[in-house]
Amino acid sequence: MTDKNTDNKKWWKSAVIYQIYPRSFADSNGDGIGDLQGIISKLDYLENLGIDAIWLSPVCKSPQDDNGYDISDYQDIDPMFGSISDVEMLIQEAEKHHIRIIMDLVLNHSSDEHFWFQEAKKSKENPYHDYYVWRDGVEGELPNKMRAAFGGPAWEWVPEIQQYYFHQFSVKQPDLNWENPKLRQEIYDMINWWTSKGVGGFRLDVIDQIAKEPDKEITNNGPRLHEFLRELSKETFQKADLVTVGEAWGATPELAKLYSNPDNSELFMVFQFEHICLDQIAGKEKWDLAPLPFLKLKEVFSRWQKELYNQGWNSLFWNNHDLPRIVSRWGNDKEYRVESAKMLAMLLHGMQGTPYIYQGEELGMTNVQYTIEEYQDIETQNLYRERIEKGYAKEEIMRSIYAKSRDNARTPMQWSDGEQAGFTTGKPWMRINPNYKEINAQAQVEDKNSIFHCYKTLVEFRKKYPVFVDGSFEMLLEKDENIFAYTRDNADAQLLVVCNFYGKTIAFPNEIQKDVMELLLCNYGDISNPSKLRPYEARMYFLKK
Ligand code: NOJ
């Protein structure tokens, strides 16, 4: 078995992956919803950016209760996105642009409209019944107090069979029962079918929740999780040169080492969220806002970089379809939007791991502030209803929604300053962010000083300089309240990244030897005064070895 974690030649180790949220990316047929042909029409743009693979959020058949994360047929495409032949075409066309397609596997739950569930709820004797997680009960007396992630109890009553089913997300997303070997085999067959179509890999939705044990109130990291993952990998991923990334909200570095273990038995990397959860009140919900503890952010990144070095593999991300836009979150989306978006990109892309760029991040797209009626996301709508019932003030709820709603990431991609930002010729499924005249792809592709070009340069660096891929990590100035600085080191080179994380001009730290450095990149273009760091100024240097 190859030692995947110390073999830095693996394609996905120097890869940069771009996430597409299909309904918001590009609409080819004017129905207001992005689709597969829309993605095909933008492959030149993505090749220009330099990315190696696309992670495609779900496009399988779905009633869209949770925008496709509720799948009713894993081997068919939802007509709103196109057809199986469109996916096949996407895989082939993307290959011509040197881009692989990574599919999103939602294996913790299906839609309640999936054939399996339709059968499962017919009777306890039905062969599909045990594909889901059921508990006997008395109507009105829930098996326990567990709550679903989108609000309400995690149990739903089915009167026909006098049982509750378990759902960690919406009522339309019943949890699959991984204890059942027949279900597991169906899943492996489905994955192998997708592999045979030539996909480049898989992103595994909430994969650390599949081994749940609701009687013990266990959701993440259940006792059988790693056993299930090893079997899954052996029966599917290990048969081809695929990349796999698991979404694991409950991951610690110790667990991540197991998932991305050098023996190649589970996954290649996980999305962990320790850095992402810092700006919320500890122990509360993400909606309970707290300022970002900057020193803690540095400590978290540093720990992950060091712990996984040669023992696992990090994924690097600020954004995805569930998170607010990073420039609005920890940057400054007004006066210093361009500078802070580039600083955040440089800070992240200098680290070890596989970087992910979420659509529009490369343009510095921002959060929105819509009326509650305009929000489409089930989580946002449920939160609003729940908190109104609990007596929260409307303004306070809206403040949380502006800061954290998933729809911040889901507004349509801003392609141009034309009608509907060039996203659709029809009426978009969600309102376009009104700042599209200023922030759009067309303008940025033409402007060599744009955020887009900064990302493109960072992608190039990863291909050109092995130290970006294999260098060891050292955090500098750990206690500095403004500066995020670190080095990366290998036998041939030493990279230094220095970022002013805030909007005030500060002194360049004396501890760092300016006279032995060669500038690689500065987000302001050039350095006006080597001794000062302007607001959000970021620099990448090579230190003379
Ligand atoms: C995580 C996905 O990223 C999110 O969008 C979805 O709602 C949940 N998993 C449930 O599938």
Residues whose N, C-alpha, C, O or C-beta is under 5 A from the ligand:
A	BS01	NOJ	D66 Y69 F169 D205 V206 D322
